[in-house]
Amino acid sequence: MGDKKSPTRPKRQSKPSSDDGYWDCSVCTFRNSAEAFKCMMCDVRKGTSTRRL
């Protein structure tokens, strides 16, 4: 029996699609600074869904 090597796994990232310090607007996709509570381009609040009921 030879040495069993564990498969290499990529390192997990806490936020895979966004950089620290920024958030992407869910409506216009503009990248805003983390301090902004609403989008600088379209004035939509951070975390607002695009779904209409």
N, CA, C, O and CB atoms as a CASP TS submission, in Angstrom:
PFRMAT TS
TARGET T0000
AUTHOR 0000-0000-0000
METHOD Language model
MODEL 1
PARENT N/A
ATOM      1  N   MET     1       0.842  -1.192   0.000  1.00  0.00           N
ATOM      2  CA  MET     1       0.000   0.000   0.000  1.00  0.00           C
ATOM      3  C   MET     1       0.881   1.248   0.000  1.00  0.00           C
ATOM      4  O   MET     1       1.835   1.347   0.772  1.00  0.00           O
ATOM      5  CB  MET     1      -0.955   0.002   1.225  1.00  0.00           C
ATOM      6  N   GLY     2       0.556   2.184  -0.863  1.00  0.00           N
ATOM      7  CA  GLY     2       1.329   3.413  -0.948  1.00  0.00           C
ATOM      8  C   GLY     2       0.739   4.490  -0.058  1.00  0.00           C
ATOM      9  O   GLY     2      -0.241   4.279   0.656  1.00  0.00           O
ATOM     10  N   ASP     3       1.361   5.631  -0.126  1.00  0.00           N
ATOM     11  CA  ASP     3       0.851   6.762   0.662  1.00  0.00           C
ATOM     12  C   ASP     3      -0.450   7.267   0.063  1.00  0.00           C
ATOM     13  O   ASP     3      -0.556   7.457  -1.149  1.00  0.00           O
ATOM     14  CB  ASP     3       1.891   7.906   0.727  1.00  0.00           C
ATOM     15  N   LYS     4      -1.433   7.483   0.915  1.00  0.00           N
ATOM     16  CA  LYS     4      -2.697   8.045   0.440  1.00  0.00           C
ATOM     17  C   LYS     4      -2.636   9.556   0.607  1.00  0.00           C
ATOM     18  O   LYS     4      -2.491  10.075   1.714  1.00  0.00           O
ATOM     19  CB  LYS     4      -3.921   7.441   1.214  1.00  0.00           C
ATOM     20  N   LYS     5      -2.747  10.227  -0.490  1.00  0.00           N
ATOM     21  CA  LYS     5      -2.718  11.689  -0.446  1.00  0.00           C
ATOM     22  C   LYS     5      -4.145  12.202  -0.480  1.00  0.00           C
ATOM     23  O   LYS     5      -4.957  11.768  -1.298  1.00  0.00           O
ATOM     24  CB  LYS     5      -1.887  12.278  -1.627  1.00  0.00           C
ATOM     25  N   SER     6      -4.433  13.110   0.397  1.00  0.00           N
ATOM     26  CA  SER     6      -5.767  13.700   0.384  1.00  0.00           C
ATOM     27  C   SER     6      -5.872  14.648  -0.811  1.00  0.00           C
ATOM     28  O   SER     6      -4.900  15.309  -1.177  1.00  0.00           O
ATOM     29  CB  SER     6      -6.063  14.451   1.723  1.00  0.00           C
ATOM     30  N   PRO     7      -7.043  14.707  -1.406  1.00  0.00           N
ATOM     31  CA  PRO     7      -7.191  15.613  -2.559  1.00  0.00           C
ATOM     32  C   PRO     7      -6.990  17.063  -2.137  1.00  0.00           C
ATOM     33  O   PRO     7      -7.390  17.473  -1.047  1.00  0.00           O
ATOM     34  CB  PRO     7      -8.581  15.443  -3.210  1.00  0.00           C
ATOM     35  N   THR     8      -6.368  17.818  -3.013  1.00  0.00           N
ATOM     36  CA  THR     8      -6.142  19.227  -2.694  1.00  0.00           C
ATOM     37  C   THR     8      -7.446  19.984  -2.866  1.00  0.00           C
ATOM     38  O   THR     8      -8.152  19.817  -3.860  1.00  0.00           O
ATOM     39  CB  THR     8      -5.027  19.838  -3.590  1.00  0.00           C
ATOM     40  N   ARG     9      -7.746  20.800  -1.905  1.00  0.00           N
ATOM     41  CA  ARG     9      -8.977  21.586  -1.949  1.00  0.00           C
ATOM     42  C   ARG     9      -8.633  23.056  -2.050  1.00  0.00           C
ATOM     43  O   ARG     9      -7.707  23.532  -1.393  1.00  0.00           O
ATOM     44  CB  ARG     9      -9.853  21.318  -0.708  1.00  0.00           C
ATOM     45  N   PRO    10      -9.381  23.780  -2.876  1.00  0.00           N
ATOM     46  CA  PRO    10      -9.135  25.220  -2.934  1.00  0.00           C
ATOM     47  C   PRO    10      -9.522  25.883  -1.618  1.00  0.00           C
ATOM     48  O   PRO    10     -10.449  25.441  -0.940  1.00  0.00           O
ATOM     49  CB  PRO    10      -9.912  25.856  -4.098  1.00  0.00           C
ATOM     50  N   LYS    11      -8.815  26.929  -1.269  1.00  0.00           N
ATOM     51  CA  LYS    11      -9.113  27.633  -0.024  1.00  0.00           C
ATOM     52  C   LYS    11     -10.469  28.314  -0.137  1.00  0.00           C
ATOM     53  O   LYS    11     -10.809  28.917  -1.154  1.00  0.00           O
ATOM     54  CB  LYS    11      -8.010  28.667   0.306  1.00  0.00           C
ATOM     55  N   ARG    12     -11.231  28.195   0.948  1.00  0.00           N
ATOM     56  CA  ARG    12     -12.549  28.829   0.954  1.00  0.00           C
ATOM     57  C   ARG    12     -12.415  30.321   1.224  1.00  0.00           C
ATOM     58  O   ARG    12     -11.591  30.749   2.033  1.00  0.00           O
ATOM     59  CB  ARG    12     -13.466  28.173   2.007  1.00  0.00           C
ATOM     60  N   GLN    13     -13.233  31.102   0.539  1.00  0.00           N
ATOM     61  CA  GLN    13     -13.265  32.543   0.752  1.00  0.00           C
ATOM     62  C   GLN    13     -14.585  32.892   1.422  1.00  0.00           C
ATOM     63  O   GLN    13     -15.622  32.309   1.107  1.00  0.00           O
ATOM     64  CB  GLN    13     -13.089  33.324  -0.591  1.00  0.00           C
ATOM     65  N   SER    14     -14.542  33.836   2.340  1.00  0.00           N
ATOM     66  CA  SER    14     -15.757  34.209   3.048  1.00  0.00           C
ATOM     67  C   SER    14     -16.760  34.890   2.107  1.00  0.00           C
ATOM     68  O   SER    14     -17.967  34.700   2.250  1.00  0.00           O
ATOM     69  CB  SER    14     -15.421  35.131   4.223  1.00  0.00           C
ATOM     70  N   LYS    15     -16.273  35.669   1.163  1.00  0.00           N
ATOM     71  CA  LYS    15     -17.144  36.334   0.194  1.00  0.00           C
ATOM     72  C   LYS    15     -16.603  36.044  -1.206  1.00  0.00           C
ATOM     73  O   LYS    15     -15.757  36.791  -1.697  1.00  0.00           O
ATOM     74  CB  LYS    15     -17.226  37.886   0.463  1.00  0.00           C
ATOM     75  N   PRO    16     -17.064  34.992  -1.849  1.00  0.00           N
ATOM     76  CA  PRO    16     -16.474  34.592  -3.123  1.00  0.00           C
ATOM     77  C   PRO    16     -16.668  35.580  -4.263  1.00  0.00           C
ATOM     78  O   PRO    16     -15.809  35.670  -5.139  1.00  0.00           O
ATOM     79  CB  PRO    16     -17.033  33.294  -3.525  1.00  0.00           C
ATOM     80  N   SER    17     -17.779  36.331  -4.280  1.00  0.00           N
ATOM     81  CA  SER    17     -18.059  37.193  -5.425  1.00  0.00           C
ATOM     82  C   SER    17     -17.892  38.688  -5.168  1.00  0.00           C
ATOM     83  O   SER    17     -18.070  39.495  -6.081  1.00  0.00           O
ATOM     84  CB  SER    17     -19.435  36.943  -5.886  1.00  0.00           C
ATOM     85  N   SER    18     -17.561  39.056  -3.964  1.00  0.00           N
ATOM     86  CA  SER    18     -17.417  40.484  -3.683  1.00  0.00           C
ATOM     87  C   SER    18     -16.145  40.778  -2.903  1.00  0.00           C
ATOM     88  O   SER    18     -15.714  39.976  -2.074  1.00  0.00           O
ATOM     89  CB  SER    18     -18.626  40.993  -2.911  1.00  0.00           C
ATOM     90  N   ASP    19     -15.556  41.915  -3.170  1.00  0.00           N
ATOM     91  CA  ASP    19     -14.342  42.325  -2.467  1.00  0.00           C
ATOM     92  C   ASP    19     -14.715  42.977  -1.143  1.00  0.00           C
ATOM     93  O   ASP    19     -15.770  43.599  -1.029  1.00  0.00           O
ATOM     94  CB  ASP    19     -13.500  43.292  -3.333  1.00  0.00           C
ATOM     95  N   ASP    20     -13.862  42.838  -0.160  1.00  0.00           N
ATOM     96  CA  ASP    20     -14.115  43.489   1.118  1.00  0.00           C
ATOM     97  C   ASP    20     -14.137  44.994   0.919  1.00  0.00           C
ATOM     98  O   ASP    20     -13.314  45.549   0.192  1.00  0.00           O
ATOM     99  CB  ASP    20     -13.051  43.092   2.164  1.00  0.00           C
ATOM    100  N   GLY    21     -15.087  45.645   1.571  1.00  0.00           N
ATOM    101  CA  GLY    21     -15.166  47.091   1.485  1.00  0.00           C
ATOM    102  C   GLY    21     -16.106  47.593   0.405  1.00  0.00           C
ATOM    103  O   GLY    21     -16.267  48.802   0.237  1.00  0.00           O
ATOM    104  N   TYR    22     -16.736  46.673  -0.336  1.00  0.00           N
ATOM    105  CA  TYR    22     -17.646  47.074  -1.401  1.00  0.00           C
ATOM    106  C   TYR    22     -18.877  46.187  -1.409  1.00  0.00           C
ATOM    107  O   TYR    22     -18.845  45.062  -0.909  1.00  0.00           O
ATOM    108  CB  TYR    22     -16.944  47.022  -2.759  1.00  0.00           C
ATOM    109  N   TRP    23     -19.966  46.697  -1.979  1.00  0.00           N
ATOM    110  CA  TRP    23     -21.154  45.883  -2.221  1.00  0.00           C
ATOM    111  C   TRP    23     -21.729  46.276  -3.563  1.00  0.00           C
ATOM    112  O   TRP    23     -21.688  47.443  -3.952  1.00  0.00           O
ATOM    113  CB  TRP    23     -22.210  46.057  -1.089  1.00  0.00           C
ATOM    114  N   ASP    24     -22.267  45.291  -4.271  1.00  0.00           N
ATOM    115  CA  ASP    24     -22.821  45.528  -5.592  1.00  0.00           C
ATOM    116  C   ASP    24     -24.319  45.763  -5.494  1.00  0.00           C
ATOM    117  O   ASP    24     -25.026  44.997  -4.839  1.00  0.00           O
ATOM    118  CB  ASP    24     -22.521  44.352  -6.526  1.00  0.00           C
ATOM    119  N   CYS    25     -24.802  46.796  -6.125  1.00  0.00           N
ATOM    120  CA  CYS    25     -26.233  47.107  -6.123  1.00  0.00           C
ATOM    121  C   CYS    25     -26.990  45.985  -6.829  1.00  0.00           C
ATOM    122  O   CYS    25     -26.588  45.542  -7.905  1.00  0.00           O
ATOM    123  CB  CYS    25     -26.509  48.480  -6.812  1.00  0.00           C
ATOM    124  N   SER    26     -28.091  45.526  -6.221  1.00  0.00           N
ATOM    125  CA  SER    26     -28.876  44.440  -6.808  1.00  0.00           C
ATOM    126  C   SER    26     -29.720  44.908  -7.989  1.00  0.00           C
ATOM    127  O   SER    26     -30.249  44.084  -8.735  1.00  0.00           O
ATOM    128  CB  SER    26     -29.774  43.822  -5.754  1.00  0.00           C
ATOM    129  N   VAL    27     -29.852  46.232  -8.168  1.00  0.00           N
ATOM    130  CA  VAL    27     -30.666  46.766  -9.253  1.00  0.00           C
ATOM    131  C   VAL    27     -29.812  47.152 -10.455  1.00  0.00           C
ATOM    132  O   VAL    27     -30.045  46.674 -11.565  1.00  0.00           O
ATOM    133  CB  VAL    27     -31.461  47.973  -8.769  1.00  0.00           C
ATOM    134  N   CYS    28     -28.820  48.018 -10.236  1.00  0.00           N
ATOM    135  CA  CYS    28     -28.023  48.503 -11.365  1.00  0.00           C
ATOM    136  C   CYS    28     -26.617  47.903 -11.406  1.00  0.00           C
ATOM    137  O   CYS    28     -25.861  48.162 -12.342  1.00  0.00           O
ATOM    138  CB  CYS    28     -27.924  50.008 -11.309  1.00  0.00           C
ATOM    139  N   THR    29     -26.267  47.111 -10.408  1.00  0.00           N
ATOM    140  CA  THR    29     -24.980  46.403 -10.292  1.00  0.00           C
ATOM    141  C   THR    29     -23.775  47.314 -10.080  1.00  0.00           C
ATOM    142  O   THR    29     -22.636  46.865 -10.205  1.00  0.00           O
ATOM    143  CB  THR    29     -24.750  45.586 -11.521  1.00  0.00           C
ATOM    144  N   PHE    30     -24.007  48.576  -9.765  1.00  0.00           N
ATOM    145  CA  PHE    30     -22.902  49.485  -9.475  1.00  0.00           C
ATOM    146  C   PHE    30     -22.209  49.054  -8.186  1.00  0.00           C
ATOM    147  O   PHE    30     -22.873  48.659  -7.228  1.00  0.00           O
ATOM    148  CB  PHE    30     -23.405  50.946  -9.364  1.00  0.00           C
ATOM    149  N   ARG    31     -20.891  49.128  -8.155  1.00  0.00           N
ATOM    150  CA  ARG    31     -20.133  48.753  -6.956  1.00  0.00           C
ATOM    151  C   ARG    31     -19.995  49.964  -6.044  1.00  0.00           C
ATOM    152  O   ARG    31     -19.352  50.956  -6.387  1.00  0.00           O
ATOM    153  CB  ARG    31     -18.733  48.192  -7.333  1.00  0.00           C
ATOM    154  N   ASN    32     -20.615  49.855  -4.872  1.00  0.00           N
ATOM    155  CA  ASN    32     -20.625  50.944  -3.894  1.00  0.00           C
ATOM    156  C   ASN    32     -19.641  50.666  -2.767  1.00  0.00           C
ATOM    157  O   ASN    32     -19.271  49.515  -2.532  1.00  0.00           O
ATOM    158  CB  ASN    32     -22.036  51.147  -3.326  1.00  0.00           C
ATOM    159  N   SER    33     -19.223  51.700  -2.081  1.00  0.00           N
ATOM    160  CA  SER    33     -18.353  51.528  -0.927  1.00  0.00           C
ATOM    161  C   SER    33     -19.160  50.914   0.217  1.00  0.00           C
ATOM    162  O   SER    33     -20.381  51.068   0.263  1.00  0.00           O
ATOM    163  CB  SER    33     -17.720  52.886  -0.497  1.00  0.00           C
ATOM    164  N   ALA    34     -18.497  50.230   1.127  1.00  0.00           N
ATOM    165  CA  ALA    34     -19.165  49.554   2.241  1.00  0.00           C
ATOM    166  C   ALA    34     -19.917  50.538   3.129  1.00  0.00           C
ATOM    167  O   ALA    34     -20.912  50.170   3.753  1.00  0.00           O
ATOM    168  CB  ALA    34     -18.149  48.780   3.072  1.00  0.00           C
ATOM    169  N   GLU    35     -19.457  51.778   3.193  1.00  0.00           N
ATOM    170  CA  GLU    35     -20.083  52.770   4.056  1.00  0.00           C
ATOM    171  C   GLU    35     -21.414  53.264   3.501  1.00  0.00           C
ATOM    172  O   GLU    35     -22.251  53.770   4.249  1.00  0.00           O
ATOM    173  CB  GLU    35     -19.149  53.939   4.257  1.00  0.00           C
ATOM    174  N   ALA    36     -21.613  53.119   2.190  1.00  0.00           N
ATOM    175  CA  ALA    36     -22.839  53.620   1.564  1.00  0.00           C
ATOM    176  C   ALA    36     -24.024  52.751   1.966  1.00  0.00           C
ATOM    177  O   ALA    36     -23.973  51.527   1.842  1.00  0.00           O
ATOM    178  CB  ALA    36     -22.695  53.655   0.025  1.00  0.00           C
ATOM    179  N   PHE    37     -25.095  53.389   2.450  1.00  0.00           N
ATOM    180  CA  PHE    37     -26.282  52.636   2.831  1.00  0.00           C
ATOM    181  C   PHE    37     -27.285  52.567   1.682  1.00  0.00           C
ATOM    182  O   PHE    37     -28.265  51.824   1.748  1.00  0.00           O
ATOM    183  CB  PHE    37     -26.933  53.262   4.061  1.00  0.00           C
ATOM    184  N   LYS    38     -27.033  53.347   0.626  1.00  0.00           N
ATOM    185  CA  LYS    38     -27.829  53.244  -0.588  1.00  0.00           C
ATOM    186  C   LYS    38     -26.911  53.422  -1.795  1.00  0.00           C
ATOM    187  O   LYS    38     -25.817  53.974  -1.681  1.00  0.00           O
ATOM    188  CB  LYS    38     -28.976  54.300  -0.598  1.00  0.00           C
ATOM    189  N   CYS    39     -27.370  52.947  -2.946  1.00  0.00           N
ATOM    190  CA  CYS    39     -26.561  52.985  -4.159  1.00  0.00           C
ATOM    191  C   CYS    39     -26.280  54.421  -4.590  1.00  0.00           C
ATOM    192  O   CYS    39     -27.177  55.263  -4.589  1.00  0.00           O
ATOM    193  CB  CYS    39     -27.258  52.225  -5.284  1.00  0.00           C
ATOM    194  N   MET    40     -25.052  54.689  -4.952  1.00  0.00           N
ATOM    195  CA  MET    40     -24.654  56.029  -5.376  1.00  0.00           C
ATOM    196  C   MET    40     -25.230  56.382  -6.753  1.00  0.00           C
ATOM    197  O   MET    40     -25.328  57.559  -7.099  1.00  0.00           O
ATOM    198  CB  MET    40     -23.129  56.139  -5.403  1.00  0.00           C
ATOM    199  N   MET    41     -25.607  55.372  -7.533  1.00  0.00           N
ATOM    200  CA  MET    41     -26.124  55.621  -8.881  1.00  0.00           C
ATOM    201  C   MET    41     -27.643  55.703  -8.934  1.00  0.00           C
ATOM    202  O   MET    41     -28.201  56.613  -9.547  1.00  0.00           O
ATOM    203  CB  MET    41     -25.652  54.542  -9.813  1.00  0.00           C
ATOM    204  N   CYS    42     -28.317  54.737  -8.283  1.00  0.00           N
ATOM    205  CA  CYS    42     -29.774  54.685  -8.438  1.00  0.00           C
ATOM    206  C   CYS    42     -30.545  54.883  -7.135  1.00  0.00           C
ATOM    207  O   CYS    42     -31.772  54.787  -7.130  1.00  0.00           O
ATOM    208  CB  CYS    42     -30.164  53.373  -9.040  1.00  0.00           C
ATOM    209  N   ASP    43     -29.853  55.156  -6.032  1.00  0.00           N
ATOM    210  CA  ASP    43     -30.472  55.464  -4.736  1.00  0.00           C
ATOM    211  C   ASP    43     -31.279  54.318  -4.119  1.00  0.00           C
ATOM    212  O   ASP    43     -32.096  54.545  -3.227  1.00  0.00           O
ATOM    213  CB  ASP    43     -31.365  56.645  -4.893  1.00  0.00           C
ATOM    214  N   VAL    44     -31.052  53.093  -4.588  1.00  0.00           N
ATOM    215  CA  VAL    44     -31.729  51.950  -3.990  1.00  0.00           C
ATOM    216  C   VAL    44     -30.982  51.557  -2.718  1.00  0.00           C
ATOM    217  O   VAL    44     -29.751  51.547  -2.691  1.00  0.00           O
ATOM    218  CB  VAL    44     -31.808  50.750  -4.990  1.00  0.00           C
ATOM    219  N   ARG    45     -31.734  51.235  -1.666  1.00  0.00           N
ATOM    220  CA  ARG    45     -31.109  50.862  -0.403  1.00  0.00           C
ATOM    221  C   ARG    45     -30.316  49.565  -0.525  1.00  0.00           C
ATOM    222  O   ARG    45     -30.679  48.675  -1.294  1.00  0.00           O
ATOM    223  CB  ARG    45     -32.166  50.723   0.682  1.00  0.00           C
ATOM    224  N   LYS    46     -29.247  49.467   0.227  1.00  0.00           N
ATOM    225  CA  LYS    46     -28.410  48.277   0.253  1.00  0.00           C
ATOM    226  C   LYS    46     -29.255  47.075   0.671  1.00  0.00           C
ATOM    227  O   LYS    46     -29.985  47.141   1.660  1.00  0.00           O
ATOM    228  CB  LYS    46     -27.205  48.468   1.213  1.00  0.00           C
ATOM    229  N   GLY    47     -29.159  45.987  -0.074  1.00  0.00           N
ATOM    230  CA  GLY    47     -29.884  44.765   0.255  1.00  0.00           C
ATOM    231  C   GLY    47     -31.301  44.725  -0.274  1.00  0.00           C
ATOM    232  O   GLY    47     -32.029  43.777   0.020  1.00  0.00           O
ATOM    233  N   THR    48     -31.720  45.714  -1.042  1.00  0.00           N
ATOM    234  CA  THR    48     -33.067  45.715  -1.609  1.00  0.00           C
ATOM    235  C   THR    48     -33.168  44.678  -2.702  1.00  0.00           C
ATOM    236  O   THR    48     -32.297  44.596  -3.568  1.00  0.00           O
ATOM    237  CB  THR    48     -33.435  47.100  -2.153  1.00  0.00           C
ATOM    238  N   SER    49     -34.216  43.890  -2.671  1.00  0.00           N
ATOM    239  CA  SER    49     -34.434  42.856  -3.681  1.00  0.00           C
ATOM    240  C   SER    49     -35.018  43.466  -4.941  1.00  0.00           C
ATOM    241  O   SER    49     -35.693  44.493  -4.892  1.00  0.00           O
ATOM    242  CB  SER    49     -35.360  41.755  -3.143  1.00  0.00           C
ATOM    243  N   THR    50     -34.752  42.823  -6.076  1.00  0.00           N
ATOM    244  CA  THR    50     -35.299  43.289  -7.344  1.00  0.00           C
ATOM    245  C   THR    50     -36.643  42.632  -7.650  1.00  0.00           C
ATOM    246  O   THR    50     -37.300  42.996  -8.625  1.00  0.00           O
ATOM    247  CB  THR    50     -34.315  43.014  -8.474  1.00  0.00           C
ATOM    248  N   ARG    51     -37.058  41.672  -6.830  1.00  0.00           N
ATOM    249  CA  ARG    51     -38.328  40.969  -7.054  1.00  0.00           C
ATOM    250  C   ARG    51     -39.513  41.873  -6.769  1.00  0.00           C
ATOM    251  O   ARG    51     -39.530  42.611  -5.783  1.00  0.00           O
ATOM    252  CB  ARG    51     -38.409  39.714  -6.182  1.00  0.00           C
ATOM    253  N   ARG    52     -40.490  41.803  -7.635  1.00  0.00           N
ATOM    254  CA  ARG    52     -41.746  42.540  -7.435  1.00  0.00           C
ATOM    255  C   ARG    52     -42.823  41.534  -7.085  1.00  0.00           C
ATOM    256  O   ARG    52     -42.898  40.468  -7.694  1.00  0.00           O
ATOM    257  CB  ARG    52     -42.145  43.370  -8.709  1.00  0.00           C
ATOM    258  N   LEU    53     -43.660  41.861  -6.107  1.00  0.00           N
ATOM    259  CA  LEU    53     -44.724  40.946  -5.704  1.00  0.00           C
ATOM    260  C   LEU    53     -46.022  41.283  -6.393  1.00  0.00           C
ATOM    261  O   LEU    53     -47.030  40.612  -6.171  1.00  0.00           O
ATOM    262  CB  LEU    53     -44.915  40.977  -4.201  1.00  0.00           C
TER
END
